[in-house]
Amino acid sequence: MPEVKDSIAEYYHKRTKYDPETIASKGQGLDWSTQPVPFKEYKIGKHFDLKPYLEEEPPVSWDSTWWQRLSRLLLCSYGLTARLTSMMGDDLYLRSAPSAGGLYPAEIYLISRGLLQLPPGLYNYQAKTHSLVHFWDNEVWQGLQDACFWHPVLENTQIALVTTAIFYRSAWRYQDRAYRRIFLDTGHLLGNIELASAMVDYRPHLIGGFLDQAVNQLLYLDAEQEGAIAVIPLADLLDLNQNLPSGMTALPSSIQTEYPRIPEGQLLSYLHQATQIQEVFNLESLATSTNPDEEKSLEDKYNFPFCLKISTTSKPINWQGQSSPNVLFQALETTILRRRSTRAYSGAEITFEELKALLDFTYQPQHYIEQNLDPHPDYFDLNLIETFIAVSGVNGLEEGCYYYAPKAEELRQIRFKNFRQELHFLCLGQDLGRDAAAVLFHTADLKAAVAKYGDRAYRYLHMDAGHLGERLNLAAMRLGLGVSGIGGFFDDQVNEVLGIPADEAVLYVTTLGRAR
C-alpha cells in the first residue's frame, strides 16, 4: 500500500521546525533598513476620533454611550498602551495584545451595515491615533454575507470586525516560520476581543470559514501582501434581536498533497494560498448534518493508567475589582491595558493555588458567568488542542511533566523529573525556560486536524492556541505573576524530553513564574 504523502500544512510544519543542528543557518542578520512599519495609513477618508470617548466626561450627545463602548472595545483589543524610545532613538509602541517581536502583523477593519452613528461602508482602526478612518462609503454588507456563505449571525448584526495579517511585518524577522506567529498573534487579539466585548455588552461571533478572495477584494487588500484571517460580527447585547446563538466557526479547506519542492522564503505564501477556501458551502445543510452533542461528550484525550491525578478545581479569579456597579470590569480593563511580557524570572516558586487559578480562567470560562463574562466564548475547535505542563517550581505540586485534562479538571502526571536545564535548551537557550516555575505547551495531532478541516486547520490550531495563551497572560498578570509566550523552540526535542507523543505538533509555549 503506497505511503500517504504529507499535506502542505504538515509539510510546512516539518520544514519550519527549529533543530539544534540547523538553527544557526537560519540566524541571518536583520536588515534594519527594511524594517516594516506596524501601522497602516490611508491618504483619503473621513476620520472618527475615538479618544474623547475615553475621558471621564466624554462629549454629551444622544449616542455618546454607543461611541464609548466602541472606543473601549477597540482600545482594549488592539490599542496602544505605551510608547518607548529605543537605543536608536526610534519610538516603539506597545499594544494591548502581545505580538512576537513587537511586530504587530494584524490589522483591524470594521464593516458597518449602516448605523446612525456609523454610516455604511469600510473602516480601518488606526491604533496610533485611536481613530477610525472611513475609506469606503458604499454598502458592502451583502458582499460580506456572500463571502461568509450567509452565516446566520450576519442577518441580525450591524457591525463586524475583520482581522487581517500583513505578512511581511512578521516575515521580516521570522522568515517562513512567521506564519505560525501571525496566527498565534491573531489568537491573542481574538482573546482580547472576546473579553473586551463582554466589558461593553457585545458578543463577538467568530467566523473562520469564508471565501478568502471575496473578503480580500471586499476590503481592497493587496492579497500578495495582506490577507483576511477572521471575520467577527459583533452582536449588541443591548438589542434583544441580537442575542443570538453561536454559529459555525470553522469550515474545511481542501487538502493539498501534490506540491513542488518549495524554496526557502516562499513557504509562507504558498501555505497561505493553499489554506484558502474556494468552494461555496451551504451552512444550513452542514449544521443539520452535525450532531452538536457529539463533541461535547468527548473525553479528554490522554487518560494514562495508574498515573497520579490531581484536581485543579479553583475559586474563580475576581475580574470586577470593587463591588460597585460603576467599576464593573475595572480589574479586567486595567489588566488588559497594563499587560506586559516578562523578560526575566527570579526562579522562585509559584503556588499550586495560583497555577490552578490560571488553568481555571483559561479553560473553564463557564465558571465566570456570574462575573458577566461569556461562559462559552467562540473557538475553532478546542477538542484538537492538548495541554502539557512542565513543573519546575510549584509549591504543593511535584516536579515533572503533566497532562492537563480540561473536561475532568485535573492534572495527570506523565514524567517525574525537574526539567529546568532541558527547558533552557528547548526554548533556544532562553533563560525564561530555565527560570520559570512552570512551562505550558499547547500541542495538536496535526494529521487528525488536517483530516477534519483540511490544510486550513493550521490556521485554526494556532489561533486557538494564541487565544488560550492570551487568557493565560491576563490571568497571570491579575495574580501578580510573570508570563511570557514563546514561539521559537526545538520542536521535535520538546516531544522527546517531555515524553509527549510524537504525533503531537507543538504549537505554542507559555512560561510562568515570578518576575525578576
Solvent accessible surface area in square Angstrom, and as a share of the most:
residue,aa,sasa,rsa
1,M,225,1.01
2,P,118,0.74
3,E,168,0.75
4,V,114,0.66
5,K,97,0.41
6,D,34,0.18
7,S,2,0.01
8,I,1,0.00
9,A,0,0.00
10,E,16,0.07
11,Y,33,0.13
12,Y,0,0.00
13,H,6,0.03
14,K,116,0.49
15,R,39,0.14
16,T,6,0.04
17,K,48,0.20
18,Y,27,0.10
19,D,47,0.25
20,P,51,0.32
21,E,160,0.72
22,T,68,0.40
23,I,46,0.23
24,A,91,0.71
25,S,84,0.54
26,K,63,0.27
27,G,63,0.61
28,Q,130,0.58
29,G,77,0.74
30,L,50,0.25
31,D,78,0.40
32,W,143,0.50
33,S,103,0.67
34,T,63,0.36
35,Q,79,0.35
36,P,25,0.16
37,V,107,0.61
38,P,35,0.22
39,F,31,0.13
40,K,51,0.22
41,E,132,0.59
42,Y,49,0.19
43,K,187,0.79
44,I,139,0.70
45,G,37,0.36
46,K,128,0.54
47,H,100,0.45
48,F,29,0.12
49,D,67,0.35
50,L,0,0.00
51,K,95,0.40
52,P,38,0.24
53,Y,36,0.14
54,L,69,0.34
55,E,100,0.45
56,E,175,0.79
57,E,154,0.69
58,P,24,0.15
59,P,60,0.38
60,V,151,0.87
61,S,53,0.34
62,W,186,0.65
63,D,21,0.11
64,S,15,0.10
65,T,84,0.49
66,W,27,0.09
67,W,20,0.07
68,Q,55,0.24
69,R,23,0.08
70,L,0,0.00
71,S,0,0.00
72,R,66,0.24
73,L,0,0.00
74,L,0,0.00
75,L,27,0.13
76,C,0,0.00
77,S,0,0.00
78,Y,9,0.03
79,G,0,0.00
80,L,39,0.19
81,T,35,0.20
82,A,28,0.22
83,R,163,0.59
84,L,90,0.45
85,T,98,0.57
86,S,29,0.19
87,M,204,0.91
88,M,148,0.66
89,G,52,0.50
90,D,77,0.40
91,D,71,0.37
92,L,79,0.39
93,Y,44,0.17
94,L,39,0.19
95,R,7,0.02
96,S,1,0.01
97,A,1,0.00
98,P,15,0.09
99,S,20,0.13
100,A,26,0.20
101,G,41,0.40
102,G,37,0.35
103,L,12,0.06
104,Y,9,0.03
105,P,2,0.01
106,A,3,0.02
107,E,8,0.04
108,I,1,0.01
109,Y,0,0.00
110,L,1,0.01
111,I,0,0.00
112,S,0,0.00
113,R,75,0.28
114,G,34,0.33
115,L,43,0.21
116,L,160,0.80
117,Q,30,0.13
118,L,0,0.00
119,P,53,0.33
120,P,35,0.22
121,G,0,0.00
122,L,0,0.00
123,Y,0,0.00
124,N,0,0.00
125,Y,9,0.03
126,Q,24,0.11
127,A,7,0.05
128,K,109,0.46
129,T,70,0.41
130,H,12,0.05
131,S,6,0.04
132,L,0,0.00
133,V,0,0.00
134,H,18,0.08
135,F,32,0.13
136,W,93,0.33
137,D,100,0.52
138,N,80,0.41
139,E,138,0.62
140,V,16,0.09
141,W,11,0.04
142,Q,115,0.51
143,G,29,0.28
144,L,0,0.00
145,Q,9,0.04
146,D,67,0.35
147,A,1,0.00
148,C,1,0.00
149,F,12,0.05
150,W,119,0.42
151,H,4,0.02
152,P,73,0.46
153,V,3,0.02
154,L,0,0.00
155,E,97,0.44
156,N,59,0.30
157,T,0,0.00
158,Q,53,0.24
159,I,4,0.02
160,A,0,0.00
161,L,0,0.00
162,V,0,0.00
163,T,0,0.00
164,T,0,0.00
165,A,0,0.00
166,I,31,0.15
167,F,19,0.08
168,Y,96,0.36
169,R,7,0.02
170,S,1,0.01
171,A,27,0.21
172,W,22,0.08
173,R,102,0.37
174,Y,31,0.12
175,Q,73,0.33
176,D,9,0.05
177,R,8,0.03
178,A,0,0.00
179,Y,0,0.00
180,R,4,0.01
181,R,20,0.07
182,I,1,0.00
183,F,1,0.00
184,L,6,0.03
185,D,8,0.04
186,T,2,0.01
187,G,0,0.00
188,H,8,0.04
189,L,0,0.00
190,L,9,0.05
191,G,0,0.00
192,N,0,0.00
193,I,2,0.01
194,E,10,0.04
195,L,1,0.01
196,A,0,0.00
197,S,0,0.00
198,A,16,0.13
199,M,14,0.06
200,V,5,0.03
201,D,60,0.31
202,Y,5,0.02
203,R,30,0.11
204,P,15,0.09
205,H,2,0.01
206,L,10,0.05
207,I,2,0.01
208,G,1,0.01
209,G,3,0.03
210,F,0,0.00
211,L,36,0.18
212,D,1,0.01
213,Q,123,0.55
214,A,35,0.27
215,V,0,0.00
216,N,6,0.03
217,Q,112,0.50
218,L,26,0.13
219,L,2,0.01
220,Y,128,0.49
221,L,21,0.10
222,D,82,0.43
223,A,57,0.44
224,E,146,0.66
225,Q,96,0.43
226,E,7,0.03
227,G,1,0.01
228,A,1,0.01
229,I,1,0.00
230,A,0,0.00
231,V,0,0.00
232,I,2,0.01
233,P,0,0.00
234,L,1,0.01
235,A,0,0.00
236,D,21,0.11
237,L,67,0.33
238,L,115,0.57
239,D,51,0.26
240,L,160,0.80
241,N,110,0.56
242,Q,11,0.05
243,N,79,0.40
244,L,40,0.20
245,P,111,0.70
246,S,69,0.44
247,G,25,0.24
248,M,56,0.25
249,T,18,0.11
250,A,11,0.08
251,L,6,0.03
252,P,45,0.29
253,S,12,0.08
254,S,75,0.49
255,I,84,0.43
256,Q,50,0.22
257,T,45,0.26
258,E,137,0.62
259,Y,27,0.10
260,P,84,0.53
261,R,180,0.66
262,I,4,0.02
263,P,73,0.46
264,E,115,0.51
265,G,59,0.56
266,Q,98,0.43
267,L,2,0.01
268,L,12,0.06
269,S,69,0.45
270,Y,67,0.25
271,L,1,0.00
272,H,10,0.04
273,Q,100,0.44
274,A,10,0.08
275,T,0,0.00
276,Q,22,0.10
277,I,4,0.02
278,Q,134,0.60
279,E,105,0.47
280,V,116,0.67
281,F,30,0.12
282,N,94,0.48
283,L,18,0.09
284,E,136,0.61
285,S,58,0.38
286,L,55,0.27
287,A,55,0.43
288,T,111,0.64
289,S,89,0.58
290,T,79,0.46
291,N,82,0.42
292,P,99,0.62
293,D,89,0.46
294,E,103,0.46
295,E,58,0.26
296,K,158,0.67
297,S,85,0.55
298,L,84,0.42
299,E,147,0.66
300,D,16,0.08
301,K,96,0.41
302,Y,26,0.10
303,N,87,0.44
304,F,58,0.24
305,P,102,0.64
306,F,208,0.87
307,C,25,0.15
308,L,85,0.42
309,K,92,0.39
310,I,38,0.19
311,S,63,0.40
312,T,4,0.02
313,T,84,0.49
314,S,27,0.17
315,K,175,0.74
316,P,51,0.32
317,I,10,0.05
318,N,76,0.39
319,W,0,0.00
320,Q,38,0.17
321,G,25,0.24
322,Q,115,0.51
323,S,118,0.76
324,S,44,0.29
325,P,115,0.72
326,N,144,0.74
327,V,36,0.21
328,L,71,0.35
329,F,5,0.02
330,Q,76,0.34
331,A,9,0.07
332,L,0,0.00
333,E,36,0.16
334,T,47,0.27
335,T,12,0.07
336,I,0,0.00
337,L,48,0.24
338,R,171,0.62
339,R,13,0.05
340,R,81,0.29
341,S,38,0.24
342,T,15,0.09
343,R,198,0.72
344,A,30,0.23
345,Y,2,0.01
346,S,62,0.40
347,G,27,0.26
348,A,50,0.39
349,E,91,0.41
350,I,0,0.00
351,T,51,0.30
352,F,24,0.10
353,E,108,0.48
354,E,32,0.14
355,L,0,0.00
356,K,26,0.11
357,A,10,0.08
358,L,0,0.00
359,L,1,0.00
360,D,3,0.01
361,F,0,0.00
362,T,2,0.01
363,Y,28,0.11
364,Q,8,0.04
365,P,19,0.12
366,Q,73,0.32
367,H,65,0.29
368,Y,0,0.00
369,I,103,0.52
370,E,157,0.70
371,Q,25,0.11
372,N,90,0.46
373,L,5,0.03
374,D,26,0.13
375,P,30,0.19
376,H,131,0.58
377,P,14,0.09
378,D,20,0.10
379,Y,24,0.09
380,F,12,0.05
381,D,10,0.05
382,L,69,0.34
383,N,50,0.25
384,L,30,0.15
385,I,15,0.07
386,E,13,0.06
387,T,4,0.02
388,F,0,0.00
389,I,0,0.00
390,A,0,0.00
391,V,0,0.00
392,S,5,0.03
393,G,4,0.04
394,V,6,0.04
395,N,91,0.47
396,G,66,0.63
397,L,15,0.08
398,E,95,0.42
399,E,70,0.31
400,G,0,0.00
401,C,0,0.00
402,Y,0,0.00
403,Y,1,0.01
404,Y,2,0.01
405,A,0,0.00
406,P,40,0.25
407,K,98,0.42
408,A,51,0.39
409,E,30,0.14
410,E,30,0.13
411,L,0,0.00
412,R,13,0.05
413,Q,2,0.01
414,I,40,0.20
415,R,85,0.31
416,F,136,0.57
417,K,85,0.36
418,N,58,0.30
419,F,0,0.00
420,R,50,0.18
421,Q,125,0.56
422,E,44,0.20
423,L,0,0.00
424,H,47,0.21
425,F,86,0.36
426,L,0,0.00
427,C,1,0.00
428,L,56,0.28
429,G,39,0.38
430,Q,65,0.29
431,D,66,0.34
432,L,19,0.09
433,G,0,0.00
434,R,71,0.26
435,D,19,0.10
436,A,1,0.00
437,A,0,0.00
438,A,0,0.00
439,V,0,0.00
440,L,0,0.00
441,F,0,0.00
442,H,1,0.00
443,T,0,0.00
444,A,0,0.00
445,D,32,0.17
446,L,13,0.07
447,K,114,0.48
448,A,49,0.38
449,A,0,0.00
450,V,5,0.03
451,A,80,0.62
452,K,88,0.37
453,Y,24,0.09
454,G,2,0.02
455,D,0,0.00
456,R,0,0.00
457,A,0,0.00
458,Y,2,0.01
459,R,1,0.00
460,Y,3,0.01
461,L,2,0.01
462,H,0,0.00
463,M,1,0.00
464,D,3,0.02
465,A,0,0.00
466,G,0,0.00
467,H,5,0.02
468,L,2,0.01
469,G,1,0.01
470,E,0,0.00
471,R,3,0.01
472,L,0,0.00
473,N,10,0.05
474,L,0,0.00
475,A,0,0.00
476,A,0,0.00
477,M,54,0.24
478,R,87,0.32
479,L,57,0.28
480,G,63,0.61
481,L,6,0.03
482,G,2,0.02
483,V,2,0.01
484,S,6,0.04
485,G,31,0.30
486,I,8,0.04
487,G,12,0.11
488,G,3,0.03
489,F,1,0.00
490,F,14,0.06
491,D,2,0.01
492,D,66,0.34
493,Q,33,0.14
494,V,0,0.00
495,N,17,0.09
496,E,123,0.55
497,V,31,0.18
498,L,0,0.00
499,G,42,0.41
500,I,6,0.03
501,P,41,0.26
502,A,101,0.79
503,D,83,0.43
504,E,4,0.02
505,A,12,0.10
506,V,2,0.01
507,L,2,0.01
508,Y,12,0.04
509,V,0,0.00
510,T,1,0.01
511,T,0,0.00
512,L,0,0.00
513,G,0,0.00
514,R,73,0.27
515,A,61,0.48
516,R,187,0.68
